[in-house]
Amino acid sequence: MISLSFTKMKKYTKYRFYERAFRLLIMLTILHHSRLEAQFLPGLNKDSLKRLIALKADDTLKVMNYIWLGQQYETNHPDSAGYYYKAAKQLSTRINYPAGVVRYINNFTAILNVEGKYDSSLALHRQALVLCEQNGLTELRLISLMNIGVVYQHKENYKAAADHYLKNLRLFERTGDPKSLSLLYGNLCGLFLDLNQPEKAVVYAQKALALAESMKDLFSSGQAINNLAIALKDMGRFNEAESYLHKAYDIGRQTDDINMQETSLINLGGLLNETFSPRKAIAVFRQSLPLAEAVGDINGKALAMEGISNGLYMIKAYRQAEENTRQALVFAHENEKRETESNLLMLMSDIQIALGDLRKSAKYRRSYDSLYSSIVNTDLVKNVQEMEAKYELEKKQSQILRQKLLLEQKNRETLRQRTWLGVLISGILLLCLLLFWGYRYYRQRQLLGSKELQALLGEQENVRLKGLLEGQLQERQRISQEMHDDMGSGLTSLLFLSRAIQGQDTVTSRLKQTAGDLIQKMNEIIWTMNHEQDSLDSLLAYMRLHISEMLEDANINGRYTIKEPVPPLSISQLFRRNVYLVSKEAVHNIVRHAGATLVEIDIYVEDYLQITIQDNGKGITPGQAGRFGNGLRNMRSRTTQLRGSFEILAEEGTRVIIRVPLSV
């Protein structure tokens, strides 16, 4: 019985979570407001955008292509989205395009907000405001102002969010375009919903809808209608809320906006389950599933699967509910949707009780308790403690008031006793309040002290690591200088002495060759140890210089191609040495064995480095691999150390393909 009653409470908060998720979606939409039109361009997908970026010159349109490509990855691959957003920022900085930097901030901060890095997000938005004011970017400045309020709302600092929105509302009404003003009204609606003031939320939702309809903007209308439906539901006007959700879905179909269709259906399913219409809710959630899969919305799919399971449980289709919940649990676990997984574990526990298997019910309940305790953070614990303290205070106040009423009924004639009782009550209240605030102050001081200690330890560790790194770099520089000054001068002297020997041509030739080879190898070692050369550009330039010299000495034509751009990446000493030696050995084998007249070297850089070396010589067959001796084994071993691959193909000569990841 305890488990069942707890589940009923969880169901109520669960559908509140659907609404919360949608309001966060609205806020993220604001972060992308500056490029809403681009979302509806035909053929705008990852492959087409990558082709456009590869062909496009460095200009403002290429910046927008990077932004749009990042948006395609943002929902399910935030790391890739961040990579393309940063590429847009770098290009904007290079071509002096301040609006591109601001658009980078508006998009990249959406990822920071999802990761909970709100302070970093606020700092970036303030930088965006400065850029907008310096460069007269009025529309982007309004968006940045809205985004600061969004971050406060993410942080659940509703007072700061309300102050910020209302402070800038008059500015938006006077200078803002209708679309931005409609979005601000939508945010105010979401804020008052979070503050449990649905009446005010309805007012702002209606204002947002009126503006959207005046612009004949179906996309903004759909957002406003969804907000209005949630506010009406909170007021208990369920029929009106359901009607508006159907309208939002119809608008999503008219605009071919799959995200709006999916969001409207998930909100509608939650409403139907809450109003005890589970059969309709199941049908609606099943209708939303293919839409979530079409846009790759993992969170939406998890919510839909959970809604179906709840509906099946409510209609007492326990076996179906068990199977669907099992599938939903696997999906939520694989995709790290921990809150949804927690809800499903509790639901599965109730299903097992309904099926009469108390052992399984206890097992799922233990899993739920374990998962729930792992996702409860410090802030939540603090909020719960404050709520408990508030509840206890209200409970004491209620008890005192009841006692006071009884005393007043029994002793109406005794004014003196009633006066002293009031003083006593006031003293108790003041004492409770002082204790409560004293406890809060003590806890805050404890937390502050802990954070200061952690910061101090982190700073000490940074100083230690920096000193260690500087020591290593100084040692590498010292060894490099000593090899160059001492061994280099000795080998050079040996080379000149070998030239001075007369009458022994064979010995002279071998001495010259040996001294020259030693000098070359020593120079390679010095280059490898020089930390100033730890960049991908430096590696490719060094390879091009020395491989060209090898081919010129052998009277072989060389063609060297690098597909731009080459990213400014730092690479390790091991990476530089192994890639250079493998490439050098491949060219050396061509010079010695291929009988070639032309060697083509193509280099391609993305998230990996690929070097293709093609000659027009005699080629190689599987039976001839032994002629390379230890060279071939060394080449494979070096690429394996870099977690890369090495191939030799006989295609109109010999083709060597070296491919290593840049993350090594």
C-alpha positions as CSV (number, residue, x, y, z in Angstrom):
1,M,0.0,0.0,0.0
2,I,2.9,2.4,0.7
3,S,4.4,1.7,-2.7
4,L,1.1,2.4,-4.5
5,S,0.4,5.6,-2.8
6,F,3.9,6.9,-3.5
7,T,3.5,6.0,-7.1
8,K,0.4,8.2,-7.3
9,M,2.3,11.1,-6.0
10,K,5.1,10.4,-8.6
11,K,2.6,10.3,-11.4
12,Y,1.5,13.9,-10.6
13,T,5.1,15.2,-10.6
14,K,5.8,13.2,-13.7
15,Y,3.3,15.1,-15.9
16,R,4.6,18.3,-14.4
17,F,8.0,17.2,-15.7
18,Y,6.5,17.0,-19.3
19,E,5.4,20.6,-19.0
20,R,8.8,21.7,-17.5
21,A,10.6,19.9,-20.4
22,F,8.5,21.8,-22.9
23,R,9.1,25.2,-21.3
24,L,12.8,24.5,-21.4
25,L,12.4,23.7,-25.1
26,I,10.8,27.1,-25.6
27,M,13.7,28.8,-23.8
28,L,16.2,26.9,-26.0
29,T,14.3,28.1,-29.0
30,I,15.0,31.7,-27.9
31,L,18.7,30.9,-27.9
32,H,18.3,30.0,-31.6
33,H,15.9,32.8,-32.5
34,S,18.4,34.5,-34.8
35,R,18.3,31.5,-37.2
36,L,14.7,30.2,-37.0
37,E,14.1,30.8,-40.7
38,A,17.1,28.6,-41.6
39,Q,15.5,25.6,-40.1
40,F,12.9,25.5,-42.9
41,L,15.3,25.8,-45.8
42,P,14.8,22.7,-48.1
43,G,17.7,20.3,-48.2
44,L,19.3,21.7,-45.1
45,N,20.9,18.6,-43.5
46,K,24.3,17.4,-42.2
47,D,25.7,16.1,-45.5
48,S,24.6,19.1,-47.6
49,L,25.9,21.6,-45.1
50,K,29.3,19.8,-44.9
51,R,29.5,20.0,-48.7
52,L,28.7,23.7,-48.6
53,I,31.4,24.3,-46.0
54,A,34.0,22.4,-48.0
55,L,33.3,24.4,-51.2
56,K,32.6,27.8,-49.6
57,A,35.1,30.6,-49.2
58,D,35.7,32.2,-45.8
59,D,32.8,34.6,-45.5
60,T,29.7,35.3,-43.4
61,L,27.6,32.7,-45.1
62,K,30.1,30.0,-44.2
63,V,29.8,31.1,-40.6
64,M,26.1,30.6,-40.7
65,N,26.6,27.1,-42.4
66,Y,28.8,26.2,-39.3
67,I,26.0,27.4,-37.0
68,W,23.3,25.5,-38.8
69,L,25.4,22.3,-39.0
70,G,26.0,22.5,-35.2
71,Q,22.2,22.8,-34.6
72,Q,21.7,19.5,-36.4
73,Y,23.9,17.8,-33.8
74,E,22.8,19.7,-30.7
75,T,20.0,17.5,-29.4
76,N,21.9,14.2,-29.3
77,H,25.5,15.0,-30.0
78,P,26.4,18.1,-28.1
79,D,30.2,17.6,-28.4
80,S,29.9,17.7,-32.2
81,A,27.6,20.7,-32.0
82,G,30.1,22.5,-29.8
83,Y,32.9,21.7,-32.3
84,Y,31.0,23.4,-35.2
85,Y,29.9,26.3,-33.1
86,K,33.6,27.0,-32.1
87,A,34.6,26.7,-35.8
88,A,32.0,29.5,-36.5
89,K,33.5,31.6,-33.8
90,Q,37.1,31.1,-35.1
91,L,36.1,32.0,-38.6
92,S,34.1,35.1,-37.4
93,T,37.1,36.3,-35.5
94,R,39.4,35.8,-38.5
95,I,37.1,37.7,-40.9
96,N,36.1,40.3,-38.3
97,Y,32.4,39.4,-38.2
98,P,31.1,40.4,-34.7
99,A,27.5,39.2,-35.5
100,G,28.9,35.7,-36.1
101,V,30.6,35.7,-32.6
102,V,27.3,36.8,-31.0
103,R,25.5,34.0,-32.9
104,Y,28.1,31.5,-31.7
105,I,27.4,32.6,-28.1
106,N,23.6,32.3,-28.5
107,N,24.0,28.7,-29.7
108,F,26.9,27.5,-27.6
109,T,25.4,28.6,-24.4
110,A,22.4,26.3,-25.0
111,I,24.9,23.4,-24.6
112,L,26.3,25.0,-21.4
113,N,22.8,25.4,-20.0
114,V,22.0,21.7,-20.6
115,E,25.3,20.8,-18.9
116,G,24.4,23.0,-15.9
117,K,27.3,25.5,-16.5
118,Y,25.1,28.5,-15.9
119,D,27.8,30.9,-14.6
120,S,29.9,30.3,-17.8
121,S,26.7,30.8,-19.9
122,L,26.0,34.2,-18.1
123,A,29.6,35.4,-18.6
124,L,29.4,34.6,-22.4
125,H,26.0,36.4,-22.7
126,R,27.5,39.5,-21.1
127,Q,30.3,39.4,-23.6
128,A,27.7,39.2,-26.3
129,L,26.0,42.3,-24.9
130,V,29.2,44.3,-25.1
131,L,29.8,43.2,-28.7
132,C,26.3,44.1,-29.7
133,E,26.6,47.6,-28.1
134,Q,30.0,48.2,-29.7
135,N,28.8,47.2,-33.2
136,G,25.2,48.4,-33.2
137,L,23.7,44.9,-33.4
138,T,20.2,45.9,-32.0
139,E,18.3,42.7,-32.8
140,L,21.0,40.4,-31.5
141,R,21.3,42.6,-28.3
142,L,17.6,42.0,-27.6
143,I,18.1,38.3,-28.0
144,S,21.1,38.4,-25.6
145,L,19.0,40.2,-23.0
146,M,16.4,37.5,-23.2
147,N,19.0,34.8,-22.9
148,I,20.3,36.2,-19.6
149,G,16.8,35.8,-18.2
150,V,16.6,32.3,-19.6
151,V,19.8,31.3,-17.7
152,Y,18.3,32.7,-14.5
153,Q,15.2,30.6,-15.1
154,H,17.4,27.5,-15.7
155,K,19.0,28.2,-12.4
156,E,15.6,28.4,-10.8
157,N,16.4,31.9,-9.6
158,Y,12.9,33.0,-10.5
159,K,13.2,36.4,-8.8
160,A,16.3,37.4,-10.9
161,A,14.6,36.0,-14.0
162,A,11.4,38.0,-13.4
163,D,13.4,41.2,-12.6
164,H,15.3,40.8,-15.8
165,Y,12.3,40.0,-18.1
166,L,10.1,42.8,-16.6
167,K,13.0,45.3,-16.6
168,N,13.5,44.8,-20.4
169,L,9.8,44.3,-21.3
170,R,9.3,48.0,-22.0
171,L,12.4,48.1,-24.2
172,F,11.1,45.2,-26.2
173,E,7.7,46.7,-26.6
174,R,9.3,50.0,-27.8
175,T,12.1,48.8,-30.1
176,G,11.9,45.0,-30.4
177,D,10.4,43.3,-33.4
178,P,7.1,41.4,-32.9
179,K,8.7,38.0,-33.1
180,S,11.2,38.8,-30.3
181,L,8.4,40.3,-28.2
182,S,6.3,37.2,-28.7
183,L,9.1,35.0,-27.5
184,L,9.6,37.2,-24.4
185,Y,5.9,36.9,-23.6
186,G,6.3,33.2,-23.9
187,N,9.2,33.2,-21.5
188,L,7.2,35.2,-19.0
189,C,4.4,32.7,-19.3
190,G,6.8,29.9,-18.5
191,L,8.2,31.8,-15.6
192,F,4.8,32.4,-14.0
193,L,4.0,28.7,-14.5
194,D,7.2,27.8,-12.5
195,L,6.0,30.2,-9.8
196,N,2.6,28.5,-9.7
197,Q,0.7,31.6,-10.9
198,P,-1.2,30.1,-14.0
199,E,-3.6,33.1,-14.1
200,K,-0.7,35.5,-15.0
201,A,0.8,32.8,-17.3
202,V,-2.4,32.8,-19.3
203,V,-2.3,36.5,-19.8
204,Y,1.2,36.5,-21.3
205,A,0.5,33.4,-23.3
206,Q,-2.5,35.2,-24.9
207,K,-0.3,38.2,-25.6
208,A,2.3,36.0,-27.3
209,L,-0.4,34.3,-29.4
210,A,-2.0,37.6,-30.4
211,L,1.4,38.9,-31.7
212,A,2.2,35.7,-33.5
213,E,-1.2,35.7,-35.2
214,S,-0.8,39.4,-36.2
215,M,2.5,38.4,-37.9
216,K,0.8,35.3,-39.4
217,D,3.8,33.4,-38.0
218,L,2.6,29.8,-37.6
219,F,5.7,28.7,-35.8
220,S,5.5,31.3,-33.1
221,S,1.7,30.6,-32.9
222,G,2.3,27.0,-32.2
223,Q,4.7,27.8,-29.4
224,A,2.3,30.3,-27.8
225,I,-0.6,27.8,-28.1
226,N,1.4,25.1,-26.3
227,N,2.2,27.5,-23.5
228,L,-1.4,28.6,-23.2
229,A,-2.5,25.0,-23.1
230,I,-0.2,24.2,-20.1
231,A,-1.3,27.3,-18.2
232,L,-5.0,26.5,-18.8
233,K,-4.4,22.9,-17.5
234,D,-2.8,24.3,-14.3
235,M,-6.0,26.3,-13.8
236,G,-8.1,23.1,-14.1
237,R,-9.5,24.1,-17.5
238,F,-8.7,20.7,-19.0
239,N,-11.1,20.8,-22.0
240,E,-9.7,24.1,-23.3
241,A,-6.1,22.9,-22.7
242,E,-6.8,19.7,-24.8
243,S,-8.4,21.8,-27.6
244,Y,-5.3,24.1,-27.8
245,L,-2.9,21.1,-27.8
246,H,-4.8,19.8,-30.8
247,K,-4.4,23.2,-32.5
248,A,-0.7,23.2,-31.8
249,Y,-0.4,19.8,-33.4
250,D,-2.3,20.9,-36.5
251,I,0.1,23.9,-36.8
252,G,3.0,21.5,-36.6
253,R,1.6,19.5,-39.5
254,Q,0.9,22.6,-41.6
255,T,4.5,23.9,-41.2
256,D,5.9,20.4,-41.4
257,D,7.6,21.0,-38.0
258,I,8.1,17.5,-36.6
259,N,9.4,18.9,-33.3
260,M,6.2,20.9,-32.7
261,Q,4.1,17.9,-33.5
262,E,6.0,15.7,-31.2
263,T,6.0,18.2,-28.3
264,S,2.2,18.8,-28.7
265,L,1.5,15.0,-28.6
266,I,3.6,14.4,-25.5
267,N,1.9,17.2,-23.7
268,L,-1.5,16.0,-24.8
269,G,-0.6,12.4,-23.7
270,G,0.4,13.7,-20.3
271,L,-2.8,15.7,-19.9
272,L,-5.0,12.7,-20.9
273,N,-3.3,10.4,-18.4
274,E,-3.7,13.0,-15.7
275,T,-7.4,13.4,-16.5
276,F,-7.8,9.6,-16.4
277,S,-8.2,9.0,-20.1
278,P,-5.4,6.4,-20.4
279,R,-6.7,4.7,-23.6
280,K,-6.6,8.0,-25.5
281,A,-3.2,8.8,-23.9
282,I,-1.7,5.5,-25.1
283,A,-2.8,6.2,-28.7
284,V,-1.4,9.8,-28.6
285,F,2.0,8.6,-27.1
286,R,2.2,5.9,-29.8
287,Q,1.6,8.5,-32.4
288,S,4.5,10.6,-31.0
289,L,7.0,7.7,-31.1
290,P,7.8,7.8,-34.9
291,L,8.1,11.6,-34.8
292,A,10.7,11.4,-32.0
293,E,12.6,8.8,-33.9
294,A,12.4,10.9,-37.1
295,V,14.2,13.9,-35.4
296,G,16.4,11.7,-33.2
297,D,14.9,13.0,-30.0
298,I,16.0,10.5,-27.5
299,N,14.4,12.3,-24.5
300,G,11.0,12.6,-26.3
301,K,11.0,8.9,-27.2
302,A,11.8,8.0,-23.6
303,L,8.9,10.2,-22.3
304,A,6.5,8.7,-24.9
305,M,7.5,5.1,-23.9
306,E,7.0,6.0,-20.2
307,G,3.6,7.6,-20.9
308,I,2.5,4.4,-22.7
309,S,3.5,2.3,-19.8
310,N,1.6,4.5,-17.3
311,G,-1.5,4.3,-19.6
312,L,-1.3,0.5,-19.7
313,Y,-1.0,0.3,-16.0
314,M,-4.0,2.6,-15.5
315,I,-6.2,0.4,-17.7
316,K,-4.9,-2.7,-15.8
317,A,-3.2,-4.3,-18.8
318,Y,-0.5,-5.4,-16.5
319,R,1.3,-7.9,-18.8
320,Q,1.5,-5.4,-21.6
321,A,2.6,-2.7,-19.2
322,E,5.3,-5.0,-17.9
323,E,6.7,-5.7,-21.4
324,N,6.5,-2.1,-22.5
325,T,8.1,-0.9,-19.3
326,R,10.9,-3.4,-19.7
327,Q,11.7,-2.1,-23.2
328,A,11.5,1.5,-22.0
329,L,13.9,0.7,-19.1
330,V,16.4,-0.7,-21.6
331,F,16.1,2.3,-23.8
332,A,16.3,4.9,-20.9
333,H,19.4,3.1,-19.4
334,E,21.2,2.8,-22.8
335,N,20.7,6.6,-23.4
336,E,21.4,7.7,-19.8
337,K,17.9,9.2,-19.2
338,R,18.2,8.6,-15.5
339,E,15.1,10.5,-14.3
340,T,12.9,8.6,-16.8
341,E,14.6,5.3,-15.8
342,S,13.9,6.1,-12.1
343,N,10.2,6.7,-12.8
344,L,10.0,3.5,-14.8
345,L,11.6,1.4,-12.0
346,M,9.0,2.7,-9.6
347,L,6.2,1.9,-12.1
348,M,7.6,-1.6,-12.7
349,S,7.6,-2.1,-8.9
350,D,3.8,-1.3,-8.8
351,I,3.2,-3.5,-11.9
352,Q,4.8,-6.5,-10.1
353,I,2.6,-5.8,-7.0
354,A,-0.5,-5.9,-9.3
355,L,0.8,-9.2,-10.8
356,G,1.3,-10.6,-7.3
357,D,5.1,-11.0,-7.5
358,L,6.2,-9.2,-4.4
359,R,9.8,-10.4,-4.7
360,K,10.2,-8.7,-8.1
361,S,8.5,-5.6,-6.8
362,A,11.0,-5.4,-4.0
363,K,13.9,-5.9,-6.4
364,Y,12.7,-3.0,-8.7
365,R,12.0,-0.8,-5.6
366,R,15.6,-1.3,-4.5
367,S,16.9,-0.5,-7.9
368,Y,14.7,2.7,-7.9
369,D,16.0,3.7,-4.4
370,S,19.6,3.2,-5.6
371,L,19.2,5.2,-8.8
372,Y,17.2,7.9,-7.1
373,S,19.8,8.5,-4.4
374,S,22.5,8.7,-7.0
375,I,20.8,11.5,-9.0
376,V,19.8,13.7,-6.0
377,N,22.3,16.5,-5.9
378,T,23.3,18.8,-3.1
379,D,20.9,21.6,-4.1
380,L,18.0,19.3,-4.1
381,V,18.9,18.0,-0.6
382,K,19.1,21.6,0.6
383,N,15.8,22.5,-0.9
384,V,14.2,19.4,0.7
385,Q,15.7,20.4,4.1
386,E,14.3,24.0,3.7
387,M,10.9,22.6,2.8
388,E,11.0,20.3,5.9
389,A,11.9,23.2,8.1
390,K,9.2,25.3,6.6
391,Y,6.7,22.5,7.1
392,E,7.7,22.1,10.7
393,L,7.4,25.9,11.3
394,E,4.0,26.0,9.7
395,K,3.0,23.0,11.8
396,K,4.1,24.7,15.0
397,Q,2.3,27.9,14.0
398,S,-0.9,25.9,13.3
399,Q,-0.7,24.2,16.7
400,I,-0.1,27.5,18.4
401,L,-3.1,29.1,16.7
402,R,-5.4,26.3,17.6
403,Q,-4.2,26.6,21.2
404,K,-4.9,30.3,21.1
405,L,-8.4,29.8,19.8
406,L,-9.2,27.3,22.6
407,L,-7.9,29.8,25.2
408,E,-9.9,32.6,23.7
409,Q,-13.1,30.4,23.8
410,K,-12.6,29.4,27.4
411,N,-11.2,32.6,28.8
412,R,-12.8,35.4,26.9
413,E,-13.1,37.4,30.1
414,T,-9.4,37.1,30.9
415,L,-7.7,39.8,28.9
416,R,-4.5,39.7,30.9
417,Q,-3.9,35.9,30.3
418,R,-4.6,36.4,26.6
419,T,-2.0,39.2,26.4
420,W,0.7,37.1,28.0
421,L,-0.2,34.2,25.7
422,G,0.3,36.4,22.7
423,V,3.7,37.5,24.0
424,L,4.7,33.8,24.6
425,I,3.6,32.9,21.1
426,S,5.6,35.7,19.6
427,G,8.7,34.7,21.5
428,I,8.4,31.1,20.3
429,L,7.9,32.2,16.7
430,L,10.9,34.5,16.9
431,L,13.1,31.8,18.5
432,C,12.1,29.3,15.8
433,L,12.9,31.9,13.1
434,L,16.2,32.7,14.6
435,L,17.1,29.0,14.9
436,F,16.1,28.4,11.3
437,W,18.2,31.3,9.9
438,G,21.1,30.4,12.2
439,Y,21.1,26.9,10.9
440,R,21.0,28.2,7.3
441,Y,23.9,30.6,8.0
442,Y,25.9,27.7,9.5
443,R,25.3,25.4,6.6
444,Q,26.2,28.2,4.1
445,R,29.5,28.9,5.9
446,Q,30.3,25.2,5.9
447,L,29.7,24.9,2.2
448,L,31.7,28.1,1.5
449,G,34.6,26.8,3.5
450,S,34.6,23.5,1.7
451,K,34.6,25.2,-1.7
452,E,37.5,27.5,-0.7
453,L,39.5,24.4,0.4
454,Q,38.8,22.6,-2.8
455,A,39.8,25.7,-4.8
456,L,43.1,26.0,-2.9
457,L,43.9,22.3,-3.4
458,G,43.1,22.6,-7.1
459,E,45.4,25.7,-7.4
460,Q,48.3,23.9,-5.6
461,E,47.9,20.9,-8.0
462,N,47.9,23.3,-11.0
463,V,51.2,24.9,-9.8
464,R,52.8,21.5,-9.3
465,L,51.8,20.3,-12.7
466,K,52.9,23.5,-14.4
467,G,56.3,23.3,-12.7
468,L,56.7,19.6,-13.7
469,L,55.8,20.5,-17.4
470,E,58.2,23.4,-17.5
471,G,60.9,21.2,-16.1
472,Q,60.3,18.6,-18.8
473,L,60.4,21.2,-21.5
474,Q,63.7,22.7,-20.2
475,E,65.2,19.2,-20.1
476,R,64.1,18.5,-23.6
477,Q,65.6,21.8,-24.8
478,R,68.9,21.1,-23.0
479,I,69.3,17.7,-24.5
480,S,68.4,19.1,-27.9
481,Q,71.0,21.9,-27.6
482,E,73.7,19.6,-26.3
483,M,73.1,17.1,-29.2
484,H,73.3,19.9,-31.7
485,D,76.3,21.7,-30.2
486,D,78.4,18.6,-29.2
487,M,77.4,15.6,-31.4
488,G,76.5,17.8,-34.4
489,S,79.9,19.5,-34.5
490,G,81.7,16.1,-34.1
491,L,79.7,14.5,-36.9
492,T,80.3,17.5,-39.2
493,S,84.0,17.3,-38.5
494,L,83.9,13.6,-39.3
495,L,82.2,14.4,-42.6
496,F,84.8,16.9,-43.6
497,L,87.7,14.6,-42.6
498,S,86.2,11.8,-44.8
499,R,86.3,14.2,-47.7
500,A,90.0,14.9,-47.0
501,I,91.0,11.2,-47.3
502,Q,92.5,10.6,-50.7
503,G,93.1,7.3,-52.6
504,Q,90.5,5.1,-50.9
505,D,87.3,5.9,-52.7
506,T,85.3,3.1,-51.3
507,V,86.2,3.9,-47.7
508,T,85.7,7.6,-48.3
509,S,82.3,7.1,-49.9
510,R,81.1,4.9,-47.0
511,L,82.4,7.4,-44.4
512,K,80.6,10.3,-46.2
513,Q,77.4,8.3,-46.4
514,T,77.5,7.2,-42.8
515,A,78.3,10.7,-41.5
516,G,75.6,12.2,-43.6
517,D,73.0,9.7,-42.4
518,L,74.0,10.2,-38.8
519,I,73.7,14.0,-39.2
520,Q,70.2,13.6,-40.8
521,K,69.1,11.2,-38.0
522,M,70.4,13.5,-35.3
523,N,68.6,16.5,-36.9
524,E,65.4,14.4,-36.9
525,I,65.8,13.6,-33.2
526,I,66.5,17.3,-32.4
527,W,63.3,18.2,-34.3
528,T,61.3,15.6,-32.5
529,M,62.4,16.8,-29.1
530,N,61.8,20.5,-29.8
531,H,58.5,21.4,-28.1
532,E,58.2,24.5,-30.3
533,Q,57.4,22.1,-33.2
534,D,54.5,20.4,-31.4
535,S,51.9,21.4,-34.0
536,L,50.2,19.6,-36.9
537,D,51.3,22.5,-39.3
538,S,54.9,22.1,-38.3
539,L,54.8,18.3,-38.8
540,L,53.3,18.6,-42.3
541,A,55.9,21.3,-43.3
542,Y,58.8,19.2,-42.1
543,M,57.6,16.1,-43.9
544,R,57.1,18.0,-47.1
545,L,60.7,19.5,-46.9
546,H,62.6,16.2,-46.3
547,I,60.4,13.9,-48.5
548,S,60.9,16.4,-51.4
549,E,64.7,16.3,-50.8
550,M,64.6,12.4,-50.9
551,L,62.7,12.4,-54.2
552,E,64.9,15.1,-55.8
553,D,68.0,13.2,-54.8
554,A,66.6,10.1,-56.6
555,N,65.5,12.1,-59.7
556,I,61.8,11.3,-59.0
557,N,59.0,13.8,-59.6
558,G,56.9,14.5,-56.5
559,R,53.4,16.0,-56.2
560,Y,52.4,17.1,-52.7
561,T,48.7,17.9,-51.9
562,I,47.2,19.1,-48.6
563,K,43.4,19.5,-48.4
564,E,42.8,22.8,-46.5
565,P,42.1,23.9,-43.8
566,V,44.6,22.3,-41.5
567,P,43.4,22.9,-37.9
568,P,45.8,24.5,-35.4
569,L,46.2,21.4,-33.2
570,S,49.0,20.5,-30.8
571,I,50.3,17.0,-31.1
572,S,52.6,14.8,-29.0
573,Q,56.3,14.0,-29.6
574,L,55.4,10.3,-30.2
575,F,52.8,11.3,-32.8
576,R,55.2,13.5,-34.7
577,R,58.0,11.0,-34.7
578,N,56.0,8.0,-35.7
579,V,54.0,9.7,-38.5
580,Y,57.2,11.2,-40.0
581,L,59.2,7.9,-39.8
582,V,56.4,5.8,-41.3
583,S,56.0,8.3,-44.2
584,K,59.7,8.6,-44.7
585,E,60.1,4.7,-44.8
586,A,57.3,4.4,-47.4
587,V,59.0,7.0,-49.7
588,H,62.4,5.3,-49.0
589,N,61.0,1.9,-50.2
590,I,59.7,3.6,-53.4
591,V,63.1,5.1,-54.1
592,R,64.9,1.7,-53.5
593,H,62.5,-0.8,-55.0
594,A,59.7,0.7,-57.2
595,G,61.5,2.1,-60.2
596,A,59.0,4.9,-60.2
597,T,59.2,8.3,-62.0
598,L,56.3,10.0,-60.1
599,V,55.2,10.0,-56.5
600,E,51.9,11.6,-55.4
601,I,51.4,12.4,-51.7
602,D,47.8,13.4,-50.6
603,I,47.2,14.6,-47.0
604,Y,43.6,14.9,-45.6
605,V,42.8,16.2,-42.1
606,E,39.5,16.0,-40.2
607,D,39.2,14.3,-36.9
608,Y,42.0,12.0,-38.2
609,L,45.2,12.4,-40.3
610,Q,45.3,10.4,-43.6
611,I,48.4,10.3,-45.7
612,T,48.2,8.5,-49.1
613,I,51.5,7.8,-51.0
614,Q,51.0,6.6,-54.6
615,D,53.8,5.8,-57.1
616,N,53.7,4.7,-60.7
617,G,56.3,2.0,-60.3
618,K,56.3,-1.8,-60.6
619,G,53.9,-2.3,-57.7
620,I,54.0,-5.0,-55.0
621,T,52.5,-8.4,-54.7
622,P,51.7,-10.4,-51.5
623,G,54.8,-12.6,-52.1
624,Q,57.1,-9.6,-52.4
625,A,56.4,-8.2,-48.9
626,G,59.5,-9.8,-47.5
627,R,61.8,-7.7,-49.6
628,F,61.2,-4.7,-47.2
629,G,62.7,-6.6,-44.3
630,N,62.0,-5.0,-40.9
631,G,60.8,-1.8,-42.5
632,L,57.3,-3.0,-43.1
633,R,57.0,-4.5,-39.6
634,N,58.3,-1.2,-38.1
635,M,55.8,0.8,-40.1
636,R,52.9,-1.3,-38.9
637,S,54.2,-1.2,-35.3
638,R,54.4,2.6,-35.3
639,T,50.9,3.1,-36.7
640,T,49.5,0.6,-34.2
641,Q,51.1,2.6,-31.3
642,L,49.0,5.6,-32.6
643,R,45.8,3.4,-32.7
644,G,45.9,3.9,-36.5
645,S,45.9,1.7,-39.6
646,F,48.4,1.0,-42.4
647,E,47.6,-0.4,-45.8
648,I,49.6,-1.3,-48.9
649,L,47.6,-1.7,-52.1
650,A,48.8,-2.7,-55.7
651,E,46.9,-0.2,-57.8
652,E,48.7,1.1,-60.9
653,G,51.9,1.0,-59.0
654,T,51.9,0.9,-55.2
655,R,49.5,2.8,-52.8
656,V,50.4,3.2,-49.2
657,I,47.5,4.6,-46.9
658,I,48.4,5.8,-43.4
659,R,45.5,6.8,-41.2
660,V,45.8,7.8,-37.5
661,P,43.4,9.6,-35.2
662,L,44.3,13.1,-34.1
663,S,43.1,12.4,-30.5
664,V,46.3,10.4,-29.8
